[in-house]
Amino acid sequence: MGRPGIVTLEPMALPEHELLARIFRTLGDSTRLRMIERLLEVGEASQSELIELVGATQSRASEHLSCLAWCGFVRVQRDGRTARYCLVGEHPEAFLRLARQFLRDNGNAVGGCTVLEETKDTPQVVTAAAQPSV
């Protein structure tokens, strides 16, 4: 039995706070974030170009791009066997701009947070000995 699919056939009805958390989890993966940043720079790119730009494997890049497309961050334009990806609207750029503004005031605190320790592919929750005061 293989890995489960990364998306459901039908959208799931979830409470708004869960949907908002999923938006942040979509952007919380460093590979997906780098893909969005590269698409901001180059406008559009094929999967192989994005693989080269961000250094992901083909299978992981495919999963990340499927997630970004399903969640509405990127659009896929097919031309025969070639698929080109581009950002949808101004929301991805706005998210990054707001996040960078937030980091100007909170970068040291975010960098020192031990609740989420980033692994190679995905964030992982760990128990911290002492939670930082907010």
N, C-alpha and C positions, 0 to 999 in steps of 0.2 A: 504494500500500500504506500503510495507516494505522499508527498506533502499536500496539505489542504490548499485549496484555491485561495488567492489573496483577496478576492472580492466575492460578495454574495450575488446571486442572480437577481435579487430584488433588494432595494434599499431597506434598511432596518429603521423602524420608528423608535427613536431614542429621545430621552429628555434633552433639552437644549444644552444643559451644562455638560452632558456626555459628548454631544456633537462638537461643542466648542473645544473640549479636551482633545478630541480626535483631530481637529484642525491643528492644534499645537503639536500633537504627536506626529502628524504628517510632516510638519516643518522641523520636528525635533531630531530627525535622522540626518547626520552630517552629509551622507551621500546625496540624499534628496535635496538638501539645502544647497549643496555645491552645484547640482544640476540646475536648480532654479537660478542661481547666481550666474552660471555660464550662459543660460538662455537669455538672461537679462543683457549680458555682454554681446552675444552673437546674434540674437534675434530668433533664429531657429537652427536646429541641428538634427542630424540623423542619430540613431542609437549608437552606431559605431563612432561617430564624432564625439558624442557625449561620453562614451566609454574612454576614449583617448583623453578627453579634457579632464575627467574626474578620476580616472584610474580605477574604475570598477570592473568586475568581471562581466561577461555578457549576460549570464543568468541573473546576477544580482541587479544589473542595470535594467534588465527587462522587468523585473519585479518592481523596482523603484519607479520606473516610468509608468507602469500600469497603475500603481497607487496614485501617482500624481495626476494621471489622466482621469481615473475613476473619481477622485476627490475634486476635480474641476480646476486644478492648477495649470495643467497643460492640455493642449489639443493635439491630436494626432492627425496629420495630413498624409494620406497614402497616395503614392504614385507607383502603381504596379507593385513590385515587391519591396520598394523602399518606403519607409515611414519617416516623416520629418516631424519634429516636436517643436512647439512654440508655446509661450505662456498665454494664458487666457486673461484678457483684461489687465487692469492695473493693480488688482489685489495682491499678487505675489510681491511686487515691488513695494507696495504700501506696507505689507507685513514686515519686510526686511528693513525698511526705513524706520518704522516705529520701534522695532527691536533694537536697532542701532542707537536710536535716541535714548531708549531705556538704558542701554549699556553705558552710555556716557556718565550716568549718575550711579549706576549699580553694578558696573563691571567687576569690581573687586569682590563684591558679595556673591555675585553669580559664579565667578571663577572659584571661590572658596567653598561653595556648597558641597557637602559630602553626602547629601541624601541621594543624589543621582550621580553615579559614577559611569562615565561613558565607556562602553566597550568598543570593540572594533566595528560592530555593525549596528547595535541598538543600545539605547539607554537601559540600565538595569538598576532597580531599586536596591539599595543596601542600607543596613542599619548603621546609623551614625552614633558614635559615643556621646557626642554633645551636639544638639541642634543649635545652629546660630540664632541669635535673637534677631527678630525682625522689627 
